[in-house]
Amino acid sequence: MTPLMKTKSSTTMRGQSSTEKWIATAIAIIAIAASANLAIAQSPDPPHFKKDVYVELSKAPKKAVARRNPLAQDPDAVIAGGKLFEQHCAECHGDMADGGKKGPSLRASEVQQSTPGALFWLLTNGVVRRGMPVWSKLPEPQRWQLVSYIKSLTPAAQPSSNSDKGSHP
């Protein structure tokens, strides 16, 4: 057999040419990637929105956590905060604050159980490395209106203890 003949008929032991094998491998990789994307799309929160995303709230200084919302008793603050939310926050956190492609749910217990001061601190300082902008340029009363709106949201339903059986941490 001449070298030229080997090149033309280079087949693997299983009868597939290297090109056929490469195409089969590429198709398998594409199928695996598509399956992973489908699984991510069907999950309630994308994988980067695990519970650790809410850890930033626990980093608020004690002085900030203790701050009270001066607009807490003002029903108009919730309405104004809702309008601000639509303008500045819904794009990332979703129209209903249930979470979106960029931002986590603001109805989560970690957010709803946070103090108004901790939320105000987070709005003011952002979490730039996670994509949360710094809103310190937004006037302080407007940031408190946003806090009023966030605290007015109905908390997300907690999964029942029966649904947790068989799940892994």
DSSP file (Angstrom, degrees, kcal/mol; ACC not computed):
  #  RESIDUE AA STRUCTURE BP1 BP2  ACC     N-H-->O    O-->H-N    N-H-->O    O-->H-N    TCO  KAPPA ALPHA  PHI   PSI    X-CA   Y-CA   Z-CA
    1    1 A M              0   0    0      0, 0.0     0, 0.0     0, 0.0     0, 0.0   0.000 360.0 360.0 360.0 130.3    0.0    0.0    0.0
    2    2 A T     >  -     0   0    0      1,-0.1     4,-1.7     4,-0.0     3,-0.3  -0.448 360.0-110.9 -83.7 159.2    1.4    3.4   -1.0
    3    3 A P  H  > S+     0   0    0      0, 0.0     4,-1.7     0, 0.0     5,-0.1   0.853 118.5  56.8 -57.1 -35.4    1.4    6.4    1.3
    4    4 A L  H  > S+     0   0    0      1,-0.2     4,-1.9     2,-0.2     5,-0.2   0.893 105.3  50.4 -64.3 -39.9   -1.1    8.1   -1.0
    5    5 A M  H  > S+     0   0    0     -3,-0.3     4,-1.8     1,-0.2    -1,-0.2   0.866 106.6  54.9 -67.2 -36.4   -3.5    5.2   -0.7
    6    6 A K  H  < S+     0   0    0     -4,-1.7    -1,-0.2     1,-0.2    -2,-0.2   0.912 107.9  49.7 -62.6 -41.6   -3.3    5.3    3.1
    7    7 A T  H >< S+     0   0    0     -4,-1.7     3,-1.0     1,-0.2    -2,-0.2   0.917 111.4  47.9 -64.2 -44.3   -4.3    8.9    3.1
    8    8 A K  H 3< S+     0   0    0     -4,-1.9    -1,-0.2     1,-0.2    -2,-0.2   0.824 121.8  34.4 -68.4 -31.1   -7.3    8.4    0.9
    9    9 A S  T 3< S+     0   0    0     -4,-1.8     2,-0.9    -5,-0.2    -1,-0.2   0.024  75.3 150.3-115.1  29.5   -8.6    5.5    2.9
   10   10 A S    <   +     0   0    0     -3,-1.0     8,-0.7    -4,-0.0     2,-0.3  -0.477  22.4 161.5 -67.4 105.9   -7.6    6.4    6.4
   11   11 A T  B     -A   17   0A   0     -2,-0.9     6,-0.2     6,-0.2     2,-0.1  -0.882  37.2-116.8-123.9 156.5  -10.3    4.8    8.4
   12   12 A T    >   -     0   0    0      4,-2.9     3,-1.7    -2,-0.3    -1,-0.0  -0.300  40.6 -96.0 -81.8 174.7  -10.5    3.9   12.1
   13   13 A M  T 3  S+     0   0    0      1,-0.3    -1,-0.1     2,-0.1    -2,-0.0   0.782 124.6  56.5 -63.4 -26.0  -10.8    0.3   13.3
   14   14 A R  T 3  S-     0   0    0      2,-0.2    -1,-0.3     1,-0.0     3,-0.1   0.375 121.9-103.3 -90.1   5.5  -14.6    0.7   13.5
   15   15 A G  S <  S+     0   0    0     -3,-1.7     2,-0.4     1,-0.3    -2,-0.1   0.582  81.7 123.6  89.7   8.7  -14.9    1.7    9.9
   16   16 A Q        -     0   0    0      4,-0.0    -4,-2.9     2,-0.0    -1,-0.3  -0.844  58.1-127.6-104.0 140.3  -15.4    5.5   10.4
   17   17 A S  B  >  -A   11   0A   0     -2,-0.4     4,-2.4    -6,-0.2     5,-0.2  -0.391  29.7-108.1 -74.6 162.7  -13.1    8.0    8.8
   18   18 A S  H  > S+     0   0    0     -8,-0.7     4,-2.2     1,-0.2     5,-0.1   0.842 121.6  54.6 -62.1 -31.7  -11.6   10.6   11.1
   19   19 A T  H  > S+     0   0    0      2,-0.2     4,-2.4     1,-0.2    -1,-0.2   0.924 108.2  47.7 -66.5 -45.0  -13.9   13.2    9.6
   20   20 A E  H  > S+     0   0    0      1,-0.2     4,-2.3     2,-0.2    -2,-0.2   0.902 112.3  49.9 -62.3 -40.6  -17.0   11.1   10.4
   21   21 A K  H  X S+     0   0    0     -4,-2.4     4,-2.2     2,-0.2    -1,-0.2   0.908 110.2  50.3 -64.6 -41.5  -15.7   10.6   13.9
   22   22 A W  H  X S+     0   0    0     -4,-2.2     4,-2.4     2,-0.2    -2,-0.2   0.914 110.7  49.2 -63.3 -43.1  -15.1   14.3   14.3
   23   23 A I  H  X S+     0   0    0     -4,-2.4     4,-2.4     2,-0.2    -2,-0.2   0.906 110.6  50.2 -63.8 -42.3  -18.7   15.1   13.1
   24   24 A A  H  X S+     0   0    0     -4,-2.3     4,-2.1     1,-0.2    -1,-0.2   0.899 111.4  48.8 -63.4 -40.3  -20.2   12.6   15.5
   25   25 A T  H  X S+     0   0    0     -4,-2.2     4,-2.3     2,-0.2    -2,-0.2   0.917 110.6  50.5 -64.8 -43.6  -18.2   14.1   18.4
   26   26 A A  H  X S+     0   0    0     -4,-2.4     4,-2.3     1,-0.2    -2,-0.2   0.902 110.1  49.8 -62.2 -41.7  -19.3   17.6   17.5
   27   27 A I  H  X S+     0   0    0     -4,-2.4     4,-2.4     1,-0.2    -1,-0.2   0.908 110.0  51.0 -63.6 -41.7  -23.0   16.5   17.3
   28   28 A A  H  X S+     0   0    0     -4,-2.1     4,-2.2     2,-0.2    -2,-0.2   0.909 110.4  48.9 -62.9 -41.7  -22.6   14.8   20.7
   29   29 A I  H  X S+     0   0    0     -4,-2.3     4,-2.5     2,-0.2    -2,-0.2   0.913 111.2  49.7 -64.3 -42.6  -21.1   18.0   22.2
   30   30 A I  H  X S+     0   0    0     -4,-2.3     4,-2.6     1,-0.2    -2,-0.2   0.907 110.3  50.8 -62.8 -41.8  -23.9   20.1   20.8
   31   31 A A  H  X S+     0   0    0     -4,-2.4     4,-2.2     2,-0.2    -2,-0.2   0.905 111.0  48.2 -63.8 -41.3  -26.6   17.8   22.1
   32   32 A I  H  X S+     0   0    0     -4,-2.2     4,-2.3     2,-0.2    -2,-0.2   0.922 112.4  48.8 -64.9 -44.0  -25.0   17.9   25.6
   33   33 A A  H  X S+     0   0    0     -4,-2.5     4,-2.4     1,-0.2    -2,-0.2   0.907 110.9  50.3 -63.1 -41.6  -24.9   21.7   25.5
   34   34 A A  H  X S+     0   0    0     -4,-2.6     4,-2.2     1,-0.2    -1,-0.2   0.901 110.0  50.7 -64.4 -40.1  -28.5   22.0   24.4
   35   35 A S  H  X S+     0   0    0     -4,-2.2     4,-2.3     2,-0.2    -2,-0.2   0.913 110.4  49.3 -62.7 -42.7  -29.6   19.7   27.2
   36   36 A A  H  X S+     0   0    0     -4,-2.3     4,-2.2     1,-0.2    -2,-0.2   0.914 110.9  49.6 -64.1 -42.5  -27.7   21.8   29.7
   37   37 A N  H  X S+     0   0    0     -4,-2.4     4,-2.4     1,-0.2    -1,-0.2   0.891 110.3  50.9 -63.5 -38.9  -29.3   25.0   28.4
   38   38 A L  H  X S+     0   0    0     -4,-2.2     4,-1.5     2,-0.2    -1,-0.2   0.906 109.8  50.0 -64.7 -41.9  -32.7   23.4   28.5
   39   39 A A  H  X S+     0   0    0     -4,-2.3     4,-0.8     1,-0.2    -2,-0.2   0.902 112.1  47.7 -63.8 -40.9  -32.2   22.4   32.2
   40   40 A I  H >< S+     0   0    0     -4,-2.2     3,-0.8     1,-0.2    -2,-0.2   0.910 109.5  53.0 -65.9 -42.2  -31.1   25.9   33.1
   41   41 A A  H 3< S+     0   0    0     -4,-2.4    -1,-0.2     1,-0.2    -2,-0.2   0.809 109.4  49.7 -64.4 -29.3  -34.0   27.5   31.3
   42   42 A Q  H 3< S+     0   0    0     -4,-1.5    -1,-0.2    -5,-0.1    -2,-0.2   0.615  90.1  95.8 -86.8 -12.4  -36.4   25.3   33.3
   43   43 A S  S << S-     0   0    0     -3,-0.8    -3,-0.0    -4,-0.8     0, 0.0  -0.525  80.8-125.1 -78.4 148.2  -34.9   26.0   36.7
   44   44 A P  S    S+     0   0    0      0, 0.0    -1,-0.1     0, 0.0    -4,-0.0   0.864  96.3  22.8 -63.1 -37.7  -36.7   28.8   38.7
   45   45 A D  S    S-     0   0    0     59,-0.0    56,-0.1    60,-0.0    54,-0.1  -0.990  93.2-107.7-127.1 137.7  -33.4   30.7   39.2
   46   46 A P    >   -     0   0    0      0, 0.0     3,-2.5     0, 0.0    -5,-0.0  -0.223  41.9-102.1 -57.1 157.3  -30.4   30.5   37.0
   47   47 A P  G >  S+     0   0    0      0, 0.0     3,-0.7     0, 0.0    -2,-0.0   0.767 120.3  62.8 -58.4 -27.5  -27.5   28.7   38.7
   48   48 A H  G 3  S+     0   0    0      1,-0.3     0, 0.0     4,-0.0     0, 0.0   0.467  91.6  70.2 -78.3   2.7  -25.6   31.9   39.5
   49   49 A F  G <   +     0   0    0     -3,-2.5    -1,-0.3    54,-0.1    56,-0.1  -0.161  68.2 142.9-107.9  37.6  -28.6   32.9   41.7
   50   50 A K  S X  S-     0   0    0     -3,-0.7     3,-2.4     1,-0.1     4,-0.3  -0.187  74.3 -85.8 -65.8 171.0  -28.0   30.4   44.4
   51   51 A K  G >  S+     0   0    0      1,-0.3     3,-1.8     2,-0.2     4,-0.2   0.742 121.8  75.4 -53.9 -26.4  -28.7   31.5   48.0
   52   52 A D  G >  S+     0   0    0      1,-0.3     3,-1.2     2,-0.2     4,-0.3   0.689  78.6  74.0 -64.6 -15.4  -25.2   33.0   48.2
   53   53 A V  G X  S+     0   0    0     -3,-2.4     3,-0.6     1,-0.3    -1,-0.3   0.804  93.7  53.6 -65.2 -26.6  -26.3   35.9   46.1
   54   54 A Y  G X> S+     0   0    0     -3,-1.8     3,-1.4    -4,-0.3     4,-0.5   0.509  81.6  91.1 -85.8  -4.3  -28.2   37.2   49.2
   55   55 A V  H X> S+     0   0    0     -3,-1.2     3,-1.3     1,-0.3     4,-0.5   0.814  71.5  72.8 -60.2 -30.4  -25.1   37.0   51.4
   56   56 A E  H X4 S+     0   0    0     -3,-0.6     3,-1.3    -4,-0.3    -1,-0.3   0.834  88.1  61.5 -56.6 -32.6  -24.3   40.6   50.5
   57   57 A L  H X4 S+     0   0    0     -3,-1.4     3,-1.2     1,-0.3    -1,-0.3   0.851  98.7  56.1 -62.7 -32.6  -27.2   41.8   52.6
   58   58 A S  H << S+     0   0    0     -3,-1.3    -1,-0.3    -4,-0.5    -2,-0.2   0.597  95.5  67.9 -75.7  -9.2  -25.5   40.3   55.7
   59   59 A K  T << S+     0   0    0     -3,-1.3    -1,-0.2    -4,-0.5    -2,-0.2   0.481  70.9 117.7 -87.9  -3.3  -22.4   42.4   55.0
   60   60 A A  S <  S-     0   0    0     -3,-1.2    58,-0.1    -4,-0.2    59,-0.0  -0.422  74.9-107.4 -64.6 136.6  -24.2   45.6   55.8
   61   61 A P     >  -     0   0    0      0, 0.0     4,-2.6     0, 0.0     3,-0.4  -0.279  26.3-112.8 -63.0 152.2  -22.6   47.4   58.8
   62   62 A K  H  > S+     0   0    0      1,-0.3     4,-2.0     2,-0.2     5,-0.1   0.866 117.7  55.3 -55.1 -39.2  -24.6   47.3   62.1
   63   63 A K  H  > S+     0   0    0      1,-0.2     4,-0.5     2,-0.2    -1,-0.3   0.901 110.6  44.8 -62.5 -40.4  -25.2   51.1   61.9
   64   64 A A  H >4 S+     0   0    0     -3,-0.4     3,-1.1     1,-0.2    -2,-0.2   0.909 110.5  54.2 -69.4 -42.0  -26.7   50.7   58.4
   65   65 A V  H 3< S+     0   0    0     -4,-2.6    52,-0.6     1,-0.3    53,-0.4   0.857 106.2  53.8 -59.6 -36.0  -28.8   47.7   59.4
   66   66 A A  H 3< S+     0   0    0     -4,-2.0    -1,-0.3    -5,-0.2    -2,-0.2   0.620  82.3 113.6 -77.6 -13.3  -30.3   49.7   62.3
   67   67 A R    <<  -     0   0    0     -3,-1.1    50,-0.8    -4,-0.5     2,-0.3  -0.322  59.5-141.0 -62.1 139.8  -31.4   52.6   60.1
   68   68 A R        -     0   0    0     48,-0.1    -1,-0.1    49,-0.1    -2,-0.1  -0.750  19.5-109.5-101.1 150.1  -35.2   53.0   59.9
   69   69 A N    >   -     0   0    0     -2,-0.3     3,-1.7     1,-0.2     4,-0.2  -0.691  20.8-156.4 -78.9 114.8  -37.1   53.9   56.8
   70   70 A P  T 3  S+     0   0    0      0, 0.0     3,-0.2     0, 0.0    -1,-0.2   0.666  95.2  49.6 -66.5 -13.6  -38.3   57.5   57.3
   71   71 A L  T >  S+     0   0    0      1,-0.2     3,-1.9     2,-0.1     6,-0.2   0.210  74.5 114.4-106.8  13.9  -41.0   56.8   54.7
   72   72 A A  T <  S+     0   0    0     -3,-1.7    -1,-0.2     1,-0.3     6,-0.1   0.805  81.5  42.0 -57.5 -32.8  -42.2   53.5   56.2
   73   73 A Q  T 3  S+     0   0    0     -3,-0.2    -1,-0.3    -4,-0.2     3,-0.1   0.334  91.5  99.8 -97.6   6.8  -45.7   54.8   57.1
   74   74 A D    X>  -     0   0    0     -3,-1.9     3,-1.4     1,-0.2     4,-0.7  -0.829  52.8-166.9 -98.5 106.0  -46.2   56.7   53.9
   75   75 A P  H 3> S+     0   0    0      0, 0.0     4,-1.2     0, 0.0     3,-0.4   0.799  88.8  62.0 -62.6 -27.0  -48.4   54.7   51.5
   76   76 A D  H 3> S+     0   0    0      1,-0.2     4,-2.7     2,-0.2     5,-0.2   0.773  93.0  65.0 -68.1 -24.2  -47.4   57.0   48.6
   77   77 A A  H <> S+     0   0    0     -3,-1.4     4,-2.6    -6,-0.2    72,-0.3   0.877  99.4  51.4 -65.9 -36.6  -43.8   55.9   49.1
   78   78 A V  H  X S+     0   0    0     -4,-0.7     4,-2.0    -3,-0.4    -1,-0.2   0.918 111.9  46.5 -65.4 -43.5  -44.7   52.4   48.0
   79   79 A I  H  X S+     0   0    0     -4,-1.2     4,-1.7     2,-0.2    -2,-0.2   0.933 115.3  45.5 -64.2 -47.1  -46.4   53.7   44.8
   80   80 A A  H  X S+     0   0    0     -4,-2.7     4,-2.2     1,-0.2    -2,-0.2   0.893 111.8  52.9 -64.2 -39.4  -43.5   56.0   44.0
   81   81 A G  H  X S+     0   0    0     -4,-2.6     4,-2.6    64,-0.3    -1,-0.2   0.865 105.5  54.8 -64.0 -36.0  -41.1   53.1   44.8
   82   82 A G  H  X S+     0   0    0     -4,-2.0     4,-2.2     2,-0.2    -1,-0.2   0.891 108.4  48.3 -63.2 -39.8  -43.0   50.9   42.3
   83   83 A K  H  X S+     0   0    0     -4,-1.7     4,-1.8     2,-0.2    -2,-0.2   0.905 112.3  48.4 -66.9 -41.2  -42.6   53.4   39.6
   84   84 A L  H  X S+     0   0    0     -4,-2.2     4,-2.9     2,-0.2     5,-0.5   0.892 108.9  54.6 -64.3 -39.0  -38.9   53.7   40.4
   85   85 A F  H  X>S+     0   0    0     -4,-2.6     4,-2.5     1,-0.2     5,-2.5   0.930 107.1  50.0 -59.9 -46.1  -38.6   49.9   40.3
   86   86 A E  H  <5S+     0   0    0     -4,-2.2    -1,-0.2     1,-0.2     5,-0.2   0.895 116.4  42.8 -58.6 -40.1  -40.1   49.8   36.8
   87   87 A Q  H  <5S+     0   0    0     -4,-1.8    -2,-0.2    -5,-0.1    -1,-0.2   0.878 132.7  14.4 -74.5 -39.4  -37.7   52.5   35.6
   88   88 A H  H  <5S+     0   0    0     -4,-2.9    -3,-0.2    -5,-0.1    -2,-0.2   0.683 131.0  28.4-114.2 -21.9  -34.5   51.2   37.3
   89   89 A C  T >X5S+     0   0    0     -4,-2.5     4,-2.8    -5,-0.5     3,-1.3   0.739  93.4  77.1-119.3 -31.2  -34.8   47.6   38.5
   90   90 A A  H 3><S+     0   0    0     -5,-2.5     4,-1.9     1,-0.3    -4,-0.1   0.806  86.0  67.6 -60.0 -31.5  -37.4   45.6   36.6
   91   91 A E  H 34 S+     0   0    0     -5,-0.2    -1,-0.3     1,-0.2    10,-0.3   0.875 118.1  22.2 -56.7 -37.8  -35.0   45.0   33.7
   92   92 A C  H <4 S+     0   0    0     -3,-1.3    11,-2.1     2,-0.1    10,-0.6   0.840 131.2  39.9 -96.9 -40.7  -32.8   42.9   35.9
   93   93 A H  H  < S-     0   0    0     -4,-2.8     6,-2.8     6,-0.2    13,-0.3   0.445 112.6-108.0 -93.9  -0.4  -35.1   41.7   38.7
   94   94 A G    ><  -     0   0    0     -4,-1.9     3,-1.6    -5,-0.3    -1,-0.2   0.152  31.8 -81.5  88.4 152.3  -38.2   41.0   36.5
   95   95 A D  T 3  S+     0   0    0      1,-0.3    -1,-0.1     2,-0.1    -5,-0.1   0.813 133.6  38.0 -58.6 -33.0  -41.4   43.0   36.2
   96   96 A M  T 3  S-     0   0    0      3,-0.2    -1,-0.3    -6,-0.1    -2,-0.1   0.258 114.3-113.3-103.5  10.9  -42.8   41.2   39.3
   97   97 A A  S <  S+     0   0    0     -3,-1.6     9,-2.7    -7,-0.1    10,-0.8   0.703  81.0 127.6  64.1  22.2  -39.5   41.2   41.2
   98   98 A D  S    S-     0   0    0      1,-0.3     7,-0.4     7,-0.2    -4,-0.2   0.461  79.6 -88.9 -84.3  -1.8  -39.4   37.4   40.9
   99   99 A G        -     0   0    0     -6,-2.8    -1,-0.3     5,-0.4     2,-0.2  -0.100  44.9-153.4 106.1 151.5  -35.9   37.5   39.5
  100  100 A G        -     0   0    0      3,-3.1    -8,-0.1    -8,-0.5    -7,-0.1  -0.646  44.1 -69.1-140.3-163.4  -34.7   37.7   36.0
  101  101 A K  S    S+     0   0    0    -10,-0.3    -9,-0.1    -2,-0.2    -8,-0.1   0.806 131.1  26.2 -67.8 -28.6  -31.7   36.8   33.8
  102  102 A K  S    S+     0   0    0    -10,-0.6    -1,-0.2   -11,-0.2    -9,-0.2   0.762 120.9  44.1-106.0 -31.0  -29.5   39.3   35.6
  103  103 A G  S    S-     0   0    0    -11,-2.1    -3,-3.1   -12,-0.1    -1,-0.2  -0.896  74.2-119.3-125.2 148.5  -30.9   39.8   39.1
  104  104 A P        -     0   0    0      0, 0.0    -5,-0.4     0, 0.0     2,-0.1  -0.193  46.8 -75.2 -76.8 171.5  -32.3   37.6   41.8
  105  105 A S        -     0   0    0     -7,-0.4     3,-0.3   -56,-0.1    -7,-0.2  -0.415  28.0-159.4 -66.3 137.1  -35.8   37.6   43.3
  106  106 A L  S    S+     0   0    0     -9,-2.7    -8,-0.2   -13,-0.3    -1,-0.1   0.385  90.3  67.7 -95.6   1.3  -36.6   40.4   45.6
  107  107 A R  S    S+     0   0    0    -10,-0.8    49,-2.8    48,-0.1    -1,-0.2   0.485  74.4 118.7 -93.2  -6.2  -39.4   38.3   47.0
  108  108 A A  S >> S-     0   0    0     -3,-0.3     4,-2.7    47,-0.2     3,-0.9  -0.227  78.0-116.9 -61.3 149.0  -37.0   35.8   48.5
  109  109 A S  H 3> S+     0   0    0      1,-0.3     4,-2.5     2,-0.2     5,-0.2   0.840 113.6  62.5 -58.8 -33.7  -37.1   35.4   52.3
  110  110 A E  H 34 S+     0   0    0      1,-0.2    -1,-0.3     2,-0.2     4,-0.2   0.870 112.0  37.0 -60.5 -35.9  -33.5   36.7   52.5
  111  111 A V  H X4 S+     0   0    0     -3,-0.9     3,-1.1     2,-0.2    -2,-0.2   0.923 117.2  49.6 -80.0 -47.8  -34.6   40.0   51.1
  112  112 A Q  H 3< S+     0   0    0     -4,-2.7    -2,-0.2     1,-0.3    -3,-0.2   0.784 111.8  49.1 -66.1 -27.2  -38.0   40.2   52.8
  113  113 A Q  T 3< S+     0   0    0     -4,-2.5    -1,-0.3    -5,-0.3    -2,-0.2   0.536  91.2 102.3 -88.8  -6.7  -36.5   39.5   56.2
  114  114 A S  S <  S-     0   0    0     -3,-1.1    -3,-0.0    -4,-0.2   -56,-0.0  -0.393  80.9-106.0 -72.2 153.9  -33.7   42.0   55.8
  115  115 A T     >  -     0   0    0      1,-0.1     4,-2.1    -2,-0.1     3,-0.2  -0.431  25.0-115.2 -75.5 155.4  -34.1   45.3   57.6
  116  116 A P  H  > S+     0   0    0      0, 0.0     4,-2.7     0, 0.0     5,-0.2   0.883 118.0  56.7 -55.8 -37.2  -35.0   48.4   55.6
  117  117 A G  H  > S+     0   0    0    -50,-0.8     4,-2.4   -52,-0.6   -52,-0.2   0.891 105.1  49.5 -63.0 -39.9  -31.5   49.8   56.6
  118  118 A A  H  > S+     0   0    0    -53,-0.4     4,-2.3    -3,-0.2    -1,-0.2   0.909 112.5  47.8 -65.8 -41.7  -29.7   46.8   55.1
  119  119 A L  H  X S+     0   0    0     -4,-2.1     4,-2.6     2,-0.2    -2,-0.2   0.916 111.8  49.8 -64.0 -42.8  -31.7   47.1   51.8
  120  120 A F  H  X S+     0   0    0     -4,-2.7     4,-2.5     1,-0.2    -2,-0.2   0.914 110.4  50.8 -61.7 -42.6  -31.0   50.9   51.7
  121  121 A W  H  X S+     0   0    0     -4,-2.4     4,-2.4     2,-0.2     5,-0.3   0.912 110.9  48.3 -60.8 -43.7  -27.3   50.2   52.3
  122  122 A L  H  X S+     0   0    0     -4,-2.3     4,-2.9     2,-0.2    -2,-0.2   0.906 112.0  48.8 -66.0 -41.6  -27.3   47.6   49.4
  123  123 A L  H  < S+     0   0    0     -4,-2.6    12,-2.3     1,-0.2    -1,-0.2   0.914 113.8  47.6 -61.2 -42.1  -29.1   50.0   47.1
  124  124 A T  H  < S+     0   0    0     -4,-2.5    12,-0.7    -5,-0.2    -2,-0.2   0.893 124.8  28.3 -66.8 -41.2  -26.6   52.7   48.0
  125  125 A N  H  < S-     0   0    0     -4,-2.4     3,-0.4    -5,-0.2    -2,-0.2   0.667  91.7-161.8 -98.8 -19.9  -23.5   50.6   47.6
  126  126 A G     <  -     0   0    0     -4,-2.9     8,-0.2    -5,-0.3     2,-0.1   0.001  29.5-100.4  64.8-177.6  -24.5   48.1   45.0
  127  127 A V  B > > +B  132   0B   0      5,-1.6     3,-2.1     1,-0.1     5,-2.0  -0.643  42.9 177.9-139.1  75.1  -22.7   44.8   44.4
  128  128 A V  G > 5S+     0   0    0     -3,-0.4     3,-1.6     1,-0.3    -1,-0.1   0.828  74.6  59.0 -56.3 -40.1  -20.8   45.7   41.3
  129  129 A R  G 3 5S+     0   0    0      1,-0.3    -1,-0.3     2,-0.1    -3,-0.0   0.696 111.7  43.0 -66.5 -16.1  -18.9   42.4   40.9
  130  130 A R  G < 5S-     0   0    0     -3,-2.1    -1,-0.3     2,-0.2    -2,-0.2   0.323 125.3-100.5-107.7   4.7  -22.3   40.7   40.6
  131  131 A G  T < 5S+     0   0    0     -3,-1.6    -3,-0.2    -4,-0.4    -2,-0.1   0.469  77.5 136.4  94.3   1.5  -23.8   43.3   38.3
  132  132 A M  B   < -B  127   0B   0     -5,-2.0    -5,-1.6     1,-0.0    -1,-0.3  -0.748  50.8-133.5 -84.9 116.5  -25.8   45.3   40.9
  133  133 A P        -     0   0    0      0, 0.0     2,-0.5     0, 0.0    -7,-0.1  -0.220  15.9-108.0 -68.7 158.1  -25.3   49.0   40.2
  134  134 A V        -     0   0    0     -8,-0.2     3,-0.3    -9,-0.1   -10,-0.2  -0.755  29.1-170.9 -81.3 126.3  -24.5   51.6   42.8
  135  135 A W    >   +     0   0    0    -12,-2.3     3,-1.4    -2,-0.5   -11,-0.2   0.048  48.2 118.4-108.7  25.2  -27.5   53.8   43.3
  136  136 A S  T 3  S+     0   0    0    -12,-0.7    -1,-0.2     1,-0.3     4,-0.1   0.744  71.2  60.5 -64.8 -22.2  -25.9   56.4   45.5
  137  137 A K  T 3  S+     0   0    0     -3,-0.3    -1,-0.3   -13,-0.1    -2,-0.1   0.682  83.3  92.9 -78.7 -16.8  -26.6   59.1   42.8
  138  138 A L  S <  S-     0   0    0     -3,-1.4     5,-0.2     1,-0.1    -3,-0.0  -0.641  98.3 -98.5 -71.8 129.6  -30.3   58.4   43.2
  139  139 A P    >>  -     0   0    0      0, 0.0     4,-1.8     0, 0.0     3,-0.8  -0.146  30.4-115.3 -53.9 144.8  -31.6   60.9   45.8
  140  140 A E  H 3> S+     0   0    0      1,-0.3     4,-2.2     2,-0.2     5,-0.2   0.861 113.7  55.3 -51.9 -44.8  -31.9   59.4   49.3
  141  141 A P  H 3> S+     0   0    0      0, 0.0     4,-1.8     0, 0.0    -1,-0.3   0.882 107.8  50.5 -58.9 -35.3  -35.7   59.8   49.4
  142  142 A Q  H <> S+     0   0    0     -3,-0.8     4,-2.1     2,-0.2    -2,-0.2   0.869 107.5  52.5 -70.2 -35.5  -36.1   57.8   46.2
  143  143 A R  H  X S+     0   0    0     -4,-1.8     4,-2.0     2,-0.2    -1,-0.2   0.892 109.5  49.7 -65.7 -37.2  -33.9   55.0   47.6
  144  144 A W  H  X S+     0   0    0     -4,-2.2     4,-2.5     2,-0.2    -2,-0.2   0.852 107.6  54.6 -68.5 -33.2  -36.1   54.9   50.6
  145  145 A Q  H  X S+     0   0    0     -4,-1.8     4,-2.4     2,-0.2   -64,-0.3   0.909 107.4  50.2 -64.1 -41.0  -39.1   54.7   48.3
  146  146 A L  H  X S+     0   0    0     -4,-2.1     4,-2.9     2,-0.2    -2,-0.2   0.912 109.8  50.6 -61.6 -41.8  -37.5   51.7   46.6
  147  147 A V  H  X S+     0   0    0     -4,-2.0     4,-2.7     2,-0.2    -2,-0.2   0.921 109.0  51.9 -61.4 -43.5  -37.0   50.1   50.0
  148  148 A S  H  X S+     0   0    0     -4,-2.5     4,-1.0     1,-0.2    -2,-0.2   0.915 111.9  46.5 -58.8 -43.6  -40.7   50.8   50.8
  149  149 A Y  H >X S+     0   0    0     -4,-2.4     3,-0.8   -72,-0.3     4,-0.6   0.947 112.0  49.4 -64.8 -48.4  -41.7   49.1   47.6
  150  150 A I  H >< S+     0   0    0     -4,-2.9     3,-1.1     1,-0.3    -2,-0.2   0.901 111.1  49.9 -58.5 -42.3  -39.4   46.1   48.0
  151  151 A K  H 3< S+     0   0    0     -4,-2.7    -1,-0.3     1,-0.2    -2,-0.2   0.710 105.2  59.3 -70.9 -18.5  -40.7   45.6   51.6
  152  152 A S  H << S+     0   0    0     -4,-1.0    -1,-0.2    -3,-0.8    -2,-0.2   0.605  82.5 109.4 -83.6 -11.1  -44.3   45.7   50.3
  153  153 A L  S << S-     0   0    0     -3,-1.1     3,-0.0    -4,-0.6   -56,-0.0  -0.334  79.6-109.8 -67.9 144.6  -43.8   42.8   48.0
  154  154 A T        -     0   0    0      1,-0.1    -1,-0.1    -2,-0.0     3,-0.1  -0.611  42.1-112.2 -71.4 126.9  -45.5   39.5   48.8
  155  155 A P        -     0   0    0      0, 0.0   -47,-0.2     0, 0.0   -48,-0.1  -0.226  35.8 -96.8 -60.5 150.9  -42.8   37.0   49.9
  156  156 A A        -     0   0    0    -49,-2.8     2,-0.2     1,-0.1   -47,-0.1  -0.373  46.7 -97.3 -65.0 145.5  -42.1   34.1   47.6
  157  157 A A        -     0   0    0     -3,-0.1    -1,-0.1     1,-0.1   -48,-0.1  -0.449  37.0-130.5 -65.8 134.3  -43.8   30.9   48.6
  158  158 A Q        -     0   0    0     -2,-0.2    -1,-0.1     1,-0.1     3,-0.1  -0.663  27.0-106.1 -84.6 140.7  -41.5   28.6   50.5
  159  159 A P        -     0   0    0      0, 0.0    -1,-0.1     0, 0.0     5,-0.0  -0.394  40.0-108.6 -65.2 144.3  -41.4   25.0   49.3
  160  160 A S    >>  -     0   0    0      1,-0.1     3,-0.7    -2,-0.1     4,-0.7  -0.320  24.1-113.6 -70.6 158.8  -43.2   22.6   51.6
  161  161 A S  T 34 S+     0   0    0      1,-0.2     3,-0.5     2,-0.2     4,-0.4   0.787 115.8  60.1 -65.0 -26.2  -41.2   20.2   53.7
  162  162 A N  T >4 S+     0   0    0      1,-0.2     3,-0.9     2,-0.2    -1,-0.2   0.843  99.2  55.7 -69.1 -33.3  -42.6   17.3   51.7
  163  163 A S  T <4 S+     0   0    0     -3,-0.7    -1,-0.2     1,-0.2    -2,-0.2   0.682  99.8  61.7 -74.3 -15.9  -41.1   18.6   48.4
  164  164 A D  T >< S+     0   0    0     -4,-0.7     3,-2.1    -3,-0.5    -1,-0.2   0.631  76.3 112.9 -83.9 -13.3  -37.7   18.7   50.0
  165  165 A K  T <  S+     0   0    0     -3,-0.9     3,-0.1    -4,-0.4    -3,-0.0  -0.362  84.6  13.3 -64.1 133.6  -37.6   14.9   50.6
  166  166 A G  T 3  S+     0   0    0      1,-0.3    -1,-0.3    -2,-0.1     2,-0.2   0.401  97.8 124.6  84.2  -4.1  -35.0   13.3   48.4
  167  167 A S    <   -     0   0    0     -3,-2.1    -1,-0.3     2,-0.0    -3,-0.0  -0.579  54.5-133.5 -88.6 155.8  -33.3   16.5   47.4
  168  168 A H              0   0    0     -2,-0.2    -1,-0.0    -3,-0.1    -3,-0.0  -0.804 360.0 360.0-107.4 148.8  -29.6   17.0   48.0
  169  169 A P              0   0    0      0, 0.0    -1,-0.1     0, 0.0    -2,-0.0   0.493 360.0 360.0 -65.6 360.0  -28.1   20.2   49.5
